[in-house]
Amino acid sequence: MPPSKPELTGTTGAVASTHWLASAAGMRILANGGNAFDAAAAAGFVLQVVEPHFNGLGGDLSVVAHQAGRDDVQAICGQGPMPRAIGIDTFAELGLSSIPGSGLLPACVPGAFGGWLRLLAEFGTMHLADVLQPAIGYADNGFPLLPETARAIDVLAPLFRDEWTGSGQTYLKGGVAPAAGSRFRNPALANTYQRLIKAAESASADREAQYQAAHDAFYKGFVAEAISEFLAGGPMLDATGRRHRGLLTADDLADWQPSVETAPSHGYGPYQLFKPGPWSQGPVFLQQIALLDGFDLAKMGPGSADYIHTVIECTKLAMADREAWYGDPAFSEVPLAGLLDEDYTKRRRELVGPRAALDLRPGSPGGRTSFIPERAALEYPEADSEWMSQLRNGLPTILQETTTKGDTVTVTAVDRHGNMVAATPSGGWLKSSPAIASLGFPLGTRGQCGYLAEGHPNSLAPGKRPRTTLSPSVVLRDGRPFVAFGTPGGDRQDQWTLQFFLNVADFGLDFQSATETTAFHTDQVPASFTPHAHRPGVLVAEETCDPAVVQQLAQRGHEVELVPAYSLGRVCAAGFTADQEFVRAAASPRARHAYAVAE
């Protein structure tokens, strides 16, 4: 099938994101002399404004960044930790067997702002005022509200009017949900951005000093004070149907800094893949390609039953290891080197058989004993409203029987110098937690991904980062910058982006065509978000999958579930041509708002 739109090429730079206004803002930064890191951050801040149902200033962030002239990639962790006053016993004392997916209890330190600042301070060239200006403009002057955002606000309007009144002030107009396509403003958020700029510029004329001052204004200054005052105001209704207090404190914010580390990587032919560390699910991608490197995928052919079966079975093995071994490496040893060891991978690859495996099979790197906790789903009384049933799923999306699940946003950017960055912001969506009216945003609820079981790398602990699903990617080819890519999609991110990469690396497709082939994934992976469901043996594929292939997969033991065409994933990519003469960009047609631009 020919691509529905052409791959874009240019010479100055390229940006691809999940919203056209964000991509345009990033391109404007490049045209004004900024680099790829400035552009990505500007786009990221715009996404906080125009896609508030998927992310926000109170959320979290994962970034992988390649600086021109270097042979490595840096990973920036904008995932804040859980409060130091919270632990496994906290939830038992409250009579809860699991962490609710909304409200104040699962709130972490908001890491998105600190993560973007760290990217700008370390790798950018522009001042904060220049980077934030597009976001301020849209928040202050307004933008056309997406149908998805309008739908979310409309469903949650009763909650916003009666319980989460800060959200009512932020998202409702005179107590009424705004219409799709109407001009939507968030003046409180614009004011927050402006005050952060003022704090930066008042501190110093030096660019790096300004970024430190902005960080302090957020995590030690007026933002932290507003968050503390809000949380001290009392308990709020959450997914349990009860009211609970938040345990995040000003000290939790003041003591946090985003980390920068060399990104883990793994080779695949002439390509070197770089991902965030095991505080995310990112290394799953590295384990997948390590396993697949022992198969001749090109000979199988794209979209064949052999190809889909092999990819799915390798994904199951990698994801089983995620469940057993990944977590915050500051709190427990994560045997990443062992999980990527050649001999270990060879033994794991031998488990791929002719039929679909129906159970989780984590490995034992270095002879360690694996452990996957049982995660109890919260038992709720029957919901008496649509908005309460929506709160309980823990995801940003307003779920409907006729639509597929989607969440989060992504942005990628490259420039003519060879800089390259991919970022996946999430959390702090309008459905996660009550908005703080004076700031114009809610807190994130990533804490719901922690385990209420002792002894696991992802066990909940005071001041510990819950494992995040956010997983952007950067690829070098023969040591030279090649492509940065990412997608929304929670646990499925590293399945859909893997298919994009294999389409390019094994089947020779250009970036745009690589986003448009039939997508698929396994639902055998336990969900990171409440209610933690998984469906052994279920293989979800778009209905463009060849009927003969569907039949062959079923004969191999897969329970194939077909979903509408172009409904899985929102892959965005920016990179370079093989000769490095041009930049290029692509955005999946699955997201009608995703937008790539190259000049």
N, C-alpha and C positions, 0 to 999 in steps of 0.2 A: 504494500500500500504506500503510495507516495505521501510525503509529509503534507499536513494540512496547511503549513506555512513554512517559508524558507528559513534556513539557518542564517542568522544575521552576522555580517562581518563588518569590520571597520579597522581603523588604525589608532584611534585615541584611547579607547577603552570600551568595556562592555559591562552591563549590569543585567541580571535576571533575578526577579523576585516574584512573590505571589500577589502583588498588586501593582497596577500600572503607575500609580502616583509615586510609589516608593522607587520603582525602577527609574522613572523620569527624574526624581530628586537626586538619585545617585549619579545619573548621567550628567546632570547639571553641575554637580560637584567636580566631576572629571573635566568638564568643559571649562570650569573656572580655575583649573590648575591643581586640584586635589589629586591624591592618588587613590588606588583601589580601596585602601583601608578607610580613608575619609568617606568615599562614596558608599561603602557598605554600611558604615555607621549612620550616615545621613538617611539612607534607605531604611535601616532598622528602626530609627526613631519615628519615621513616617509610618511604618507598619504598626507601631504602638498606637498611633492616632486612628488610622483608617481601617484597621482590622482588630478592633478591641474585643471582638468575640473570640479571638485566637491568641492574643498576647497583649502585654501591657508593660508599663514602666515598673510595676511591682512584681514582674515575673522573673524568669531566668534565661540563660543564654549559654550556648556552646559555640566556639569559634575555632577554626583552623586557618592559619595564615602563613603564606609563603612570601618571604621578602626576596626581591630580585637579587641575584648574585649569590644566594646561599644555597646549600645543598640539603637543608632540612626544612621542617615545617614546625611552627609553634602552635600549641593548643592553649586556648584561654578558657578557663573555667569560670563562667558567670553563674554557677549554681550555688546559691547560698545554703548554709547549713540549717538544721533544725535548731530551735531554741535550746539553750543550755538547761532550762528548767523542765525539759520534757524527756521522758524515757518510756520504756515499755510498760513499766508499772503505772504510768500516768493513765493509760487507756484502760487498764484493768480496774483501776480505782473508779473510773467513770462508768464501769459496766460495759465497756466496748471491746469487742473481740477483733476489731479491725479499725483502721484509721479512716475516718470519713473523707470523702472526696471534695467537700466544699466547706465553707465556713472559716472559722478562725483557728481551730485546732491544728490543721495540717500546714499552717502558714510557716514558710521559711524566711530567712533573710533574703530580701529582694536583690538578686544578683545581676539583673540585666543591665542596669545603669553602670554599675562598677565594671562589668565585663566590656561594655562598649568604650568606657573611658580608658580602660587599660589598653585596648586595641589602638585607640587614637594616640595615647601618650607614648606607647612603645613604637608604633609603626606609621602613624599618620603624619600629616604636615600642616593641617589647618587648625585654627582656633575653634573652641567649642561653639562660639556664637555662630560661626559660618556653618558648622555641621548641623546645628539644631534649628537653623532658620526655616528650612522647609517644613519641619514638623510643627513648629510654632505657627506658621502661616496656616496650615490646614486645621490645627486645633482652634485657632482664634477666629479665622474667617470662614471656616467650614469646608465641607467636601460632600460629594454625593454618597449617601449611606447605602452600603451594599444590602441586597435583599436578605442575605444570611444574617447580617447584624440586626436588621430590622425584625426579622423573625425571632431571633433570640430575645431581643428586648421585649417584644410583644408577649411572648410566652411567659417571661419572668416579671412582667409589669406588676401583677398583684403582689409578688414578693417584694419588689422594689418600693411599692407604695406603702405596704403595711409593716414590713420588717426591716429590710435593708434600705433604710431611707436615704442614706448617702448615695446609694446606687440610683435611687429615684431622682435625686437632685442632679446626678451626673448624666443619666441616660434618658430620662423622660422629659417631655415638654408639657408643662402644665399638668403633670400627672398622667399624660397619655404617651403611648409608645410612638416614636416618629415613624413616618412612612418610608418605605424603600425608595431610594432616589432623591429623598428630600435633603436639603442642606443641613448637615449635622455639625454642631460645634461642641467643643469641650474647653471653655475658657479657663476653668480651674487648672486643667493640665497644661494649657499654654502658659499660665501664670507660674506654674511650678518650673517649667523649662526656663522661663525668663529669669526667675529668681536664682536658679542655678548658674545661669550665665552671669548675672550681676555679682554673685559671690565669687565666681572665678575672676572676673575682670577687676573687682575691687582688691583682690589679693595681690596681683602682680601683672606686669605686662609680659612676663615670660610664659611661653606656651605650656611647658610641662608643669610649672607652678600653678597655672590656672587649672589644669586638670586635677591636680591634687586638691586644690581649694574646692572644686566642684564636687569631688568625691567626699570631702569632709562635710560640705554643706548637706549632702544627701544622707550620709551615714552617721554623722555626728551633730549635724545642725538642724535646720528647720524641718527637713523631711522626717528625720528620725524623731524629732519632738512631736510632730503631728501624728505619726504612726503610734507613738507611745501614748499620747493623749487619747487617741481613738480607741486603742485596746483597753485603756483604763476605764473607758466609758461603760463597760459591762458586757455580759454575754450576748451572743447573737445566734439566731436560728441557723442550723446547718442541716446536712443531709439526714441526720438521725431523727429529725423532727423535734429535737430539743435544742436548748440554748446553751452554748458553751463559751467560755472565755478563751481568748488567745493568750499564749504564753511567751510570745516574742517580746523582747525588751530592748530598750535603747542600748544597753551594753552589748547585746547580740549583734546589733548593727555596727556599733562603733569598733568592735574587734575584728570585723571581717575585711579581708582583702581578696580580690580575685587572683587566681594563680596563673602563671605562664610557665609552660613546660614543653620540652621537646615532644612532639606528637609521636606516638607509637606508629610503626609502619611495617609493611610487608611487600615483597616483590611479587609481580605477576608478569612474566615475560619482560619486556622492556619498561614496564610500568612500576612505579613505587607508589603505593597507596598510603595515605596518612590520615589518621583518625584521632578523635579525642581519646583520653585514657579510660581506664575501667571504672571510673566514677560515672561514666556514661555506658551505653550499650555499644559504643563505637567500635571496640575491638572485635565485635561479632563479624563485621565486614571483613576484617583481616583473617579471621578464622575461616570464613566462607571461601575466600579466594585461595587460601592455603589448601583447603580440602579440594576445591574444584581444579586446582592446578594439576592434579593427577588424572584428569579426564580430558578426552579430546572433544570439547564442546563444539568446535567448528565442524567437525565431522558429523556430529549429531544433527546439526542444523537448527536454526532459530525456530522456536515454537513447536518443535517436535516433542513427542511424548518422552523420548529418551532424555532430551534436554531438560524439560520441565521437571520430570521425576528426579533427575540427578541434582538439580539446583535445590529443589524442595528438601530432599533428604539430607543434603549437606547443611542446609539452613537449620533443619531440626537439630542436628548435632551441635552446631555452633550456638544456637539459642539455648540448648540444654546446659551447655557450659556457662552461658550468661547467667542462667538461673542459679547455678551452683557456686559460681566463683566470683562474679563481679560485685563491686562495692567500692566504698571510699577507701583508697589505699593509705590514707593517713591514719586509719583506724585498724586496718587488718591487712595482712599480706594477700595480695592478689597475684597468683602465679602466672602472670601474662607471658613471660618468656617460655614457661613450660607449655602453656596452651598453644603457642605458636611454634614449638619445637618440631623439627622435621620428623623425628621418629614418632612422636606423639601423634602428629597429624596423619602419618602413614597408618598407624594402628586405627585411628578413628575413621579414616577413609575406607578401610576394609569393612566397616559396619554398613556401608551403603550397599543394599541388596536389591534384588529385582522387584521387591514388593514394598509398599509403604509401611514404614515403622509407625506404630500407634502409641508408643510410650516415649517419655523423656529419658534420654540416655546420656547423662553427663559423664565425662571422663574423669580420670584420676591422674592429673599431671604430677610427675615426680612421686607417684605412689600415694598421694594424698587421698583422703576419703571425702567423697562429695556429700553435699547436704543441701536438699531443696526443701525449705519449710512448707508446711501446709498453710495456706493463707485462707482464713475464714472470711466469707462474705458477710457483711453486716446484715442482720435480720431486721427488716423494717416492717412496721404495720403497713397495710395496704394504703397507697398514696391516695389522698382525696382531691388531688389537683394535678394538672399537667406539670406545673412548675416544680412541684416537689419530686415527681418522678424523674424529671430532668436533672435535678440537683444530685440525685443518687448515683448517676453513672460515672461521675468523677471526671468526665471529659468536657472539653469546651463546647462541643457541638450540641445543638438542639437536635436530638435524634428523632427521625421519623421512619416509619416502616418502609417508606418508598424511596429513601435515600441511603447512600452509603456513608460510612463514618469518615469524617475528616477533621483535622485539627492542626494547630500550630502554623507557623509561617516560615519562610526561608528566604535568604538573599545571598547571591554570589556576585563577585566583581573581580575584574582584572583590568590592568592598565598597560599602556605601551611600554613601560619600563620592565615588565615581567613580574610585577606584583600580582598576587592571587589570593583570594580569601573566600571562604564559605562560612555562613553563620546560620544557626537555627535558633531563633528566639521563640519563647513560649511562656506559658504561665501568666498569672495576673490577668486572666481573661475575665470578662464581665460576669460570667457565671460562677467564678471560683469562690469569691469572697465578697463581703460588703465593701463597696467603694468608700474611700475616705474623701468626703465631699470637698474639703479644702484643698486636696491635692489632685483630685480628678482621676484617681485610679485605685483599683483594689490590690490586695496582696495575692501572691501566688500560693498554690496549695500542693507543691511537689512532695511534701511530706507524706502524702497518701501512698507513695511508692515504697516507703520503708516497710521492713518486715517486723512484726511483733513476735519475734522468736529470737532467743539468745544464740550466739555462736555462729552467725552467718555474716559474710562480708557486707551484706545489705541490711543487717539488723539495725533497728532504730537505736540511736544513742544520742545523748546531749551533745550539741555542737557538731554533729556528723552530717555530711551531705547524703541525702537519699539518692540512690542511683537514678540517673535521668535517661530518658529515651532519646534525647537530642543528639543528633549524630551527623554533622556535616562532613564533607570529604574534600581532600585535595590530592591531586595526582601529578607526579612528575613523570615525564617520558624520556628515557635516556638522559636523566639528570636535568632536564629542562622543564620549565613550567608547561603544563598541558591543560588541565581542566580542574575547576572547582565546581562542586555540585551538592545538592541537598534536596530534601523534600519534607513536607509535613507528613504525619502519619503515625505518630506514637511508636508502638512496637514494630510496626511494619516498615519503618524508614529504611532500614538496612536490607530489606528484601526488594523494595521497588528501586532503590538506587543501585543495588547490585545488578539488576537487570539492565539498567541504563548503561552501566560500565561495561558489562559483557557484550552488549550490543555494539559498543564502540571497539572494544579490545579484540573480541573474537569474531565478530561478524562484519566489521568494517563500516558501520553506519556513521553518518555525520551526527552531530549532537542533536539536532532537531528530530531527525528520523529516529534516533535512539530513544527519544521520549515518547514515541507514538506507537510502538509495537504493543501487542497484547500483554497486559500486565497480569500478574498472579501473585499469590502468597499463601502461606500456610497459617491456619488459625490454631495449630496445635500448641503454639507458644502461649504460656500463661500471660495474661494481660498485666501490665505494670500498674494500671489504674483500677480503682474499684469498678465493678465487683470481682475482679480477678478471674474472669471466666476464660476457659480455653476449650477448644473443640478438637479432640484427637482425631487425626485422619482427614480433617476437612481441608481441602485445597480450593481456594477461591480464585476464580479466573474470570476475566472479562468475556462477554458473550461472543467476541470476535475469535475466540479460540476455535480451531478447526474441530467440527463434531467428531471426526474420526480420532483425533487426538484425545478428546474428552472421553471417548469410549475406551481407548487404550489405557488411559490413566485410571479409569474406574476398574478395569481388569487387573490393574496392579495394586488395587486396594485403597486407592484414594477416593474419598467422598467428594466429588467435584460439585462445587456450588457456583453457578454462573451468575454474574452481576452485569448491569448495563455496560455497554462499551464506553471506554474513556471515563471510567469512574474511580480508578484506583491510583492514588498518588498525584502529586503536583510537582514533579521534578523540574528544577531550574538549574541551568548550567551556564558557566562562562569560562572561556579558555582561549587557546591559541591554535592556529593552524600549524601543521607539522613543520613548516619552514620558519615559523615564528614571525612571518611577515604581517599577519593580520590577527586581530582579536576576533572572537566569535562568541555568539550567545544563543541560547535556546530556552524555551519554556513549554512545558507540557500543555497540550490542548485540553487536558482534563480539568484544568482550572481556567474558567473563562476570564478570570481577573489576572492570572499570571501574565507577566509581561517581560520580554527580553528586549534590550536595546543595545546597539553597538554603533559607534561613530568613529 
